[in-house]
Amino acid sequence: QLQFVESGGGLVHAGGSLRLSCVASESLLNVNIIGWFREAPGKEREGVSCISSRDDSSTYYPDSVKGRFTTSRDITENTVYLQMNNLKPEDTGVYYCAADFCSVGPIGSDEHPGSWGQGTQVTVSS
């Protein structure tokens, strides 16, 4: 089963940028789509982007991050990226990526991919 290792989180001021990376344990071509999710304290885990691993590289975003977040992937490096610009305090949370699991909104407690990585913490100060 494909596993991911997330990195790139940190502490930034509002308006700042971060680039998260998600390295897969095997080829991204073994899955159809990769989702980025975040979980803030006391809130449901929610999807913030999805990207197809196929040639079209279709991407999907919720309105809350559209225009600020961009996801991309490097098939040769088995890596998916999440570029986050103009960060806001409400973007604070632990960010995860997941294989063949996509949402552009909150996910229920009974919804989950095959596995979650350890995540990477993003903290945006006001």
N, CA and C atoms as a LAMMPS dump frame, in Angstrom:
ITEM: TIMESTEP
0
ITEM: NUMBER OF ATOMS
378
ITEM: BOX BOUNDS ff ff ff
-5.0000000000000000e+02 5.0000000000000000e+02
-5.0000000000000000e+02 5.0000000000000000e+02
-5.0000000000000000e+02 5.0000000000000000e+02
ITEM: ATOMS id mol type element x y z
1 1 1 N 0.836 -1.187 0
2 1 2 C 0 0 0
3 1 3 C 0.876 1.244 0
4 2 1 N 0.537 2.169 -0.877
5 2 2 C 1.331 3.386 -1.002
6 2 3 C 1.26 4.191 0.285
7 3 1 N 2.422 4.641 0.749
8 3 2 C 2.523 5.477 1.942
9 3 3 C 3.115 6.822 1.557
10 4 1 N 2.758 7.842 2.334
11 4 2 C 3.285 9.181 2.093
12 4 3 C 4.036 9.68 3.319
13 5 1 N 5.049 10.507 3.066
14 5 2 C 5.735 11.228 4.129
15 5 3 C 5.649 12.712 3.804
16 6 1 N 4.985 13.458 4.688
17 6 2 C 4.79 14.881 4.479
18 6 3 C 5.901 15.671 5.173
19 7 1 N 6.237 16.827 4.61
20 7 2 C 7.223 17.724 5.206
21 7 3 C 7.013 19.134 4.689
22 8 1 N 7.73 20.073 5.298
23 8 2 C 7.694 21.444 4.818
24 8 3 C 6.888 22.404 5.667
25 9 1 N 6.238 21.887 6.691
26 9 2 C 5.456 22.764 7.554
27 9 3 C 6.342 23.683 8.378
28 10 1 N 5.715 24.614 9.08
29 10 2 C 6.463 25.535 9.919
30 10 3 C 5.571 26.628 10.442
31 11 1 N 6.207 27.63 11.028
32 11 2 C 5.506 28.785 11.589
33 11 3 C 5.754 29.982 10.686
34 12 1 N 4.687 30.602 10.231
35 12 2 C 4.8 31.782 9.385
36 12 3 C 3.8 32.829 9.848
37 13 1 N 4.077 34.078 9.477
38 13 2 C 3.129 35.146 9.747
39 13 3 C 2.038 35.141 8.682
40 14 1 N 0.914 35.698 9.029
41 14 2 C -0.156 35.84 8.048
42 14 3 C 0.377 36.577 6.821
43 15 1 N -0.021 36.101 5.659
44 15 2 C 0.47 36.664 4.412
45 15 3 C 1.689 35.955 3.857
46 16 1 N 2.293 35.101 4.663
47 16 2 C 3.481 34.381 4.238
48 16 3 C 3.152 33.17 3.386
49 17 1 N 4.205 32.443 3.029
50 17 2 C 4.063 31.285 2.147
51 17 3 C 4.815 30.082 2.712
52 18 1 N 4.331 28.924 2.349
53 18 2 C 5.013 27.67 2.644
54 18 3 C 4.801 26.733 1.467
55 19 1 N 5.752 25.828 1.286
56 19 2 C 5.609 24.783 0.283
57 19 3 C 5.747 23.441 0.979
58 20 1 N 4.67 22.686 0.959
59 20 2 C 4.664 21.36 1.555
60 20 3 C 5.013 20.311 0.504
61 21 1 N 5.684 19.261 0.961
62 21 2 C 6.022 18.149 0.082
63 21 3 C 5.433 16.859 0.641
64 22 1 N 5.138 15.966 -0.246
65 22 2 C 4.552 14.685 0.124
66 22 3 C 5.226 13.634 -0.757
67 23 1 N 6.127 12.856 -0.168
68 23 2 C 6.885 11.87 -0.929
69 23 3 C 6.234 10.504 -0.781
70 24 1 N 5.977 9.867 -1.905
71 24 2 C 5.314 8.563 -1.914
72 24 3 C 6.333 7.431 -1.853
73 25 1 N 5.895 6.308 -1.286
74 25 2 C 6.766 5.138 -1.153
75 25 3 C 6.894 4.362 -2.452
76 26 1 N 6.056 4.7 -3.435
77 26 2 C 6.12 4.054 -4.736
78 26 3 C 5.613 5.021 -5.783
79 27 1 N 5.549 4.592 -7.006
80 27 2 C 5.179 5.48 -8.092
81 27 3 C 3.775 6.05 -7.908
82 28 1 N 3.668 7.355 -8.171
83 28 2 C 2.362 8.007 -8.119
84 28 3 C 1.417 7.446 -9.185
85 29 1 N 1.966 6.823 -10.197
86 29 2 C 1.133 6.263 -11.256
87 29 3 C 0.355 5.036 -10.767
88 30 1 N 0.683 4.564 -9.564
89 30 2 C -0.048 3.438 -9
90 30 3 C -1.369 3.851 -8.359
91 31 1 N -1.597 5.164 -8.306
92 31 2 C -2.867 5.669 -7.787
93 31 3 C -3.459 6.618 -8.812
94 32 1 N -4.727 6.933 -8.641
95 32 2 C -5.413 7.8 -9.596
96 32 3 C -5.409 9.255 -9.173
97 33 1 N -5.469 9.504 -7.88
98 33 2 C -5.587 10.871 -7.41
99 33 3 C -4.958 10.968 -6.021
100 34 1 N -4.412 12.145 -5.719
101 34 2 C -3.805 12.39 -4.417
102 34 3 C -4.468 13.618 -3.804
103 35 1 N -4.878 13.505 -2.575
104 35 2 C -5.513 14.611 -1.884
105 35 3 C -4.649 15.162 -0.763
106 36 1 N -4.722 16.476 -0.562
107 36 2 C -4.14 17.133 0.613
108 36 3 C -5.284 17.461 1.567
109 37 1 N -5.042 17.213 2.823
110 37 2 C -6.049 17.458 3.85
111 37 3 C -5.401 18.208 5.014
112 38 1 N -6.227 18.83 5.821
113 38 2 C -5.709 19.459 7.025
114 38 3 C -6.692 19.239 8.164
115 39 1 N -6.134 19.285 9.358
116 39 2 C -6.963 19.138 10.546
117 39 3 C -6.508 20.158 11.574
118 40 1 N -7.432 21.012 11.958
119 40 2 C -7.174 22.006 12.989
120 40 3 C -7.787 21.513 14.294
121 41 1 N -7.246 21.955 15.424
122 41 2 C -7.791 21.526 16.721
123 41 3 C -9.28 21.822 16.822
124 42 1 N -10.036 20.817 17.191
125 42 2 C -11.464 21.007 17.383
126 42 3 C -12.295 21.051 16.112
127 43 1 N -11.655 20.827 14.975
128 43 2 C -12.382 20.877 13.706
129 43 3 C -12.275 19.552 12.965
130 44 1 N -13.203 19.349 12.063
131 44 2 C -13.158 18.153 11.221
132 44 3 C -11.976 18.243 10.256
133 45 1 N -11.444 17.099 9.93
134 45 2 C -10.435 17.075 8.888
135 45 3 C -11.101 17.471 7.572
136 46 1 N -10.429 18.278 6.774
137 46 2 C -11.02 18.745 5.528
138 46 3 C -10.028 18.674 4.385
139 47 1 N -10.547 18.462 3.22
140 47 2 C -9.712 18.437 2.038
141 47 3 C -9.422 19.847 1.56
142 48 1 N -8.179 20.103 1.139
143 48 2 C -7.804 21.422 0.633
144 48 3 C -7.331 21.377 -0.814
145 49 1 N -7.058 20.2 -1.336
146 49 2 C -6.727 20.103 -2.753
147 49 3 C -6.67 18.638 -3.171
148 50 1 N -6.817 18.437 -4.465
149 50 2 C -6.651 17.116 -5.048
150 50 3 C -5.945 17.3 -6.382
151 51 1 N -5.164 16.304 -6.758
152 51 2 C -4.525 16.324 -8.06
153 51 3 C -4.518 14.929 -8.643
154 52 1 N -4.868 14.865 -9.908
155 52 2 C -4.838 13.587 -10.606
156 52 3 C -3.393 13.204 -10.917
157 53 1 N -3.099 11.936 -10.835
158 53 2 C -1.758 11.486 -11.2
159 53 3 C -1.666 11.151 -12.682
160 54 1 N -2.759 11.344 -13.391
161 54 2 C -2.783 11.048 -14.822
162 54 3 C -2.281 12.229 -15.623
163 55 1 N -2.227 12.077 -16.934
164 55 2 C -1.602 13.081 -17.788
165 55 3 C -2.243 14.462 -17.661
166 56 1 N -3.547 14.505 -17.389
167 56 2 C -4.203 15.817 -17.367
168 56 3 C -3.879 16.621 -16.113
169 57 1 N -3.37 15.955 -15.061
170 57 2 C -3.027 16.637 -13.807
171 57 3 C -4.151 17.535 -13.318
172 58 1 N -5.357 17.101 -13.475
173 58 2 C -6.496 17.905 -13.027
174 58 3 C -6.363 18.2 -11.537
175 59 1 N -6.738 19.421 -11.151
176 59 2 C -6.657 19.825 -9.751
177 59 3 C -8.011 20.338 -9.275
178 60 1 N -8.213 20.257 -7.982
179 60 2 C -9.474 20.652 -7.372
180 60 3 C -9.185 21.334 -6.043
181 61 1 N -9.934 22.405 -5.753
182 61 2 C -9.734 23.161 -4.519
183 61 3 C -11.074 23.637 -3.971
184 62 1 N -11.198 23.724 -2.661
185 62 2 C -12.383 24.381 -2.101
186 62 3 C -12.225 25.9 -2.227
187 63 1 N -13.311 26.606 -2.128
188 63 2 C -13.276 28.062 -2.261
189 63 3 C -12.373 28.715 -1.223
190 64 1 N -12.25 28.095 -0.065
191 64 2 C -11.475 28.694 1.026
192 64 3 C -9.992 28.851 0.693
193 65 1 N -9.481 28.067 -0.244
194 65 2 C -8.057 28.151 -0.568
195 65 3 C -7.817 28.47 -2.045
196 66 1 N -8.878 28.487 -2.825
197 66 2 C -8.721 28.717 -4.266
198 66 3 C -8.049 30.061 -4.503
199 67 1 N -7.059 30.065 -5.374
200 67 2 C -6.311 31.283 -5.658
201 67 3 C -5.121 31.494 -4.737
202 68 1 N -5.056 30.747 -3.64
203 68 2 C -3.937 30.873 -2.704
204 68 3 C -3.086 29.599 -2.668
205 69 1 N -3.717 28.446 -2.815
206 69 2 C -3.017 27.157 -2.77
207 69 3 C -2.926 26.593 -4.181
208 70 1 N -1.784 25.977 -4.466
209 70 2 C -1.584 25.306 -5.741
210 70 3 C -0.914 23.96 -5.485
211 71 1 N -1.512 22.909 -6.013
212 71 2 C -0.91 21.592 -5.877
213 71 3 C -0.311 21.154 -7.207
214 72 1 N 0.788 20.466 -7.126
215 72 2 C 1.455 19.967 -8.323
216 72 3 C 2.1 18.636 -7.983
217 73 1 N 2.567 17.942 -8.999
218 73 2 C 3.223 16.665 -8.719
219 73 3 C 4.372 16.43 -9.686
220 74 1 N 5.368 15.731 -9.194
221 74 2 C 6.533 15.353 -9.985
222 74 3 C 6.567 13.836 -10.007
223 75 1 N 6.133 13.276 -11.114
224 75 2 C 6.045 11.824 -11.219
225 75 3 C 7.423 11.18 -11.061
226 76 1 N 8.44 11.82 -11.598
227 76 2 C 9.785 11.236 -11.552
228 76 3 C 10.325 11.184 -10.122
229 77 1 N 9.842 12.094 -9.273
230 77 2 C 10.302 12.144 -7.878
231 77 3 C 9.281 11.519 -6.92
232 78 1 N 8.181 11.005 -7.454
233 78 2 C 7.11 10.432 -6.613
234 78 3 C 6.665 11.416 -5.536
235 79 1 N 6.595 12.681 -5.906
236 79 2 C 6.328 13.729 -4.918
237 79 3 C 5.174 14.611 -5.36
238 80 1 N 4.353 14.963 -4.389
239 80 2 C 3.262 15.913 -4.594
240 80 3 C 3.559 17.132 -3.729
241 81 1 N 3.281 18.303 -4.266
242 81 2 C 3.572 19.546 -3.563
243 81 3 C 2.285 20.32 -3.293
244 82 1 N 2.333 21.132 -2.27
245 82 2 C 1.251 22.077 -2.001
246 82 3 C 1.893 23.428 -1.709
247 83 1 N 1.807 24.329 -2.672
248 83 2 C 2.3 25.689 -2.501
249 83 3 C 1.193 26.522 -1.88
250 84 1 N 1.475 27.113 -0.739
251 84 2 C 0.47 27.875 -0.018
252 84 3 C 0.949 29.317 0.104
253 85 1 N 0.199 30.22 -0.5
254 85 2 C 0.541 31.642 -0.463
255 85 3 C -0.53 32.413 0.288
256 86 1 N -0.179 33.621 0.694
257 86 2 C -1.118 34.48 1.418
258 86 3 C -1.803 33.707 2.538
259 87 1 N -1.004 33.074 3.361
260 87 2 C -1.555 32.229 4.422
261 87 3 C -2.301 33.047 5.455
262 88 1 N -3.33 32.435 5.997
263 88 2 C -4.183 33.066 6.992
264 88 3 C -4.151 32.237 8.277
265 89 1 N -4.439 32.853 9.422
266 89 2 C -4.454 32.083 10.676
267 89 3 C -5.37 30.863 10.606
268 90 1 N -6.447 30.957 9.86
269 90 2 C -7.369 29.816 9.751
270 90 3 C -6.805 28.671 8.914
271 91 1 N -5.652 28.867 8.311
272 91 2 C -4.984 27.776 7.599
273 91 3 C -4.158 26.907 8.545
274 92 1 N -4.076 27.311 9.785
275 92 2 C -3.31 26.546 10.773
276 92 3 C -3.883 25.145 10.933
277 93 1 N -2.994 24.166 11.007
278 93 2 C -3.418 22.793 11.21
279 93 3 C -2.323 21.822 10.819
280 94 1 N -2.606 20.548 10.984
281 94 2 C -1.699 19.504 10.524
282 94 3 C -2.153 19.097 9.129
283 95 1 N -1.219 19.09 8.21
284 95 2 C -1.52 18.799 6.811
285 95 3 C -1.06 17.388 6.459
286 96 1 N -1.937 16.684 5.749
287 96 2 C -1.693 15.304 5.354
288 96 3 C -1.966 15.137 3.861
289 97 1 N -1.342 14.157 3.258
290 97 2 C -1.755 13.764 1.924
291 97 3 C -2.211 12.311 1.954
292 98 1 N -2.983 11.954 0.968
293 98 2 C -3.59 10.628 0.952
294 98 3 C -3.764 10.153 -0.476
295 99 1 N -3.636 8.851 -0.656
296 99 2 C -3.737 8.251 -1.979
297 99 3 C -5.164 7.826 -2.286
298 100 1 N -5.585 8.093 -3.513
299 100 2 C -6.91 7.695 -3.993
300 100 3 C -8.01 8.133 -3.027
301 101 1 N -7.839 9.331 -2.525
302 101 2 C -8.808 9.885 -1.585
303 101 3 C -8.822 11.384 -1.792
304 102 1 N -9.99 11.921 -2.113
305 102 2 C -10.082 13.332 -2.478
306 102 3 C -11.333 13.935 -1.883
307 103 1 N -11.199 15.14 -1.398
308 103 2 C -12.346 15.898 -0.937
309 103 3 C -11.994 17.372 -1.028
310 104 1 N -12.956 18.198 -1.312
311 104 2 C -12.74 19.654 -1.276
312 104 3 C -13.609 20.255 -0.189
313 105 1 N -13.743 19.525 0.882
314 105 2 C -14.473 19.998 2.033
315 105 3 C -14.254 19.072 3.207
316 106 1 N -15.026 19.251 4.285
317 106 2 C -14.86 18.394 5.469
318 106 3 C -15.157 16.932 5.157
319 107 1 N -14.47 16.058 5.838
320 107 2 C -14.755 14.64 5.699
321 107 3 C -15.259 14.111 7.033
322 108 1 N -16.147 13.154 6.957
323 108 2 C -16.701 12.583 8.161
324 108 3 C -15.704 11.664 8.852
325 109 1 N -15.977 11.387 10.113
326 109 2 C -15.064 10.554 10.889
327 109 3 C -14.989 9.136 10.329
328 110 1 N -15.992 8.743 9.572
329 110 2 C -15.984 7.396 9.007
330 110 3 C -15.406 7.375 7.59
331 111 1 N -14.915 8.512 7.119
332 111 2 C -14.305 8.581 5.799
333 111 3 C -12.789 8.67 5.97
334 112 1 N -12.08 7.818 5.292
335 112 2 C -10.626 7.841 5.431
336 112 3 C -9.994 7.076 4.282
337 113 1 N -8.74 7.406 3.96
338 113 2 C -8.02 6.657 2.937
339 113 3 C -7.482 5.359 3.538
340 114 1 N -6.716 4.622 2.747
341 114 2 C -6.106 3.403 3.263
342 114 3 C -5.219 3.674 4.459
343 115 1 N -4.513 4.784 4.424
344 115 2 C -3.659 5.154 5.554
345 115 3 C -3.378 6.646 5.5
346 116 1 N -3.061 7.205 6.65
347 116 2 C -2.624 8.591 6.755
348 116 3 C -1.128 8.593 7.091
349 117 1 N -0.425 9.615 6.6
350 117 2 C 0.955 9.807 7.014
351 117 3 C 0.999 10.474 8.378
352 118 1 N 2.193 10.895 8.77
353 118 2 C 2.328 11.521 10.094
354 118 3 C 1.926 12.983 10.067
355 119 1 N 1.819 13.55 8.868
356 119 2 C 1.406 14.941 8.725
357 119 3 C 2.548 15.914 8.993
358 120 1 N 2.291 17.168 8.652
359 120 2 C 3.262 18.238 8.914
360 120 3 C 2.491 19.443 9.44
361 121 1 N 3.009 20.041 10.509
362 121 2 C 2.293 21.123 11.195
363 121 3 C 2.528 22.454 10.496
364 122 1 N 1.446 23.149 10.242
365 122 2 C 1.495 24.514 9.709
366 122 3 C 0.838 25.425 10.728
367 123 1 N 1.558 26.452 11.13
368 123 2 C 1.029 27.416 12.086
369 123 3 C 1.18 28.807 11.501
370 124 1 N 0.061 29.511 11.394
371 124 2 C 0.058 30.856 10.833
372 124 3 C -0.329 31.822 11.937
373 125 1 N 0.572 32.723 12.259
374 125 2 C 0.305 33.696 13.307
375 125 3 C -0.283 34.968 12.707
376 126 1 N -1.103 35.619 13.487
377 126 2 C -1.765 36.848 12.995
378 126 3 C -0.9 38.068 13.266
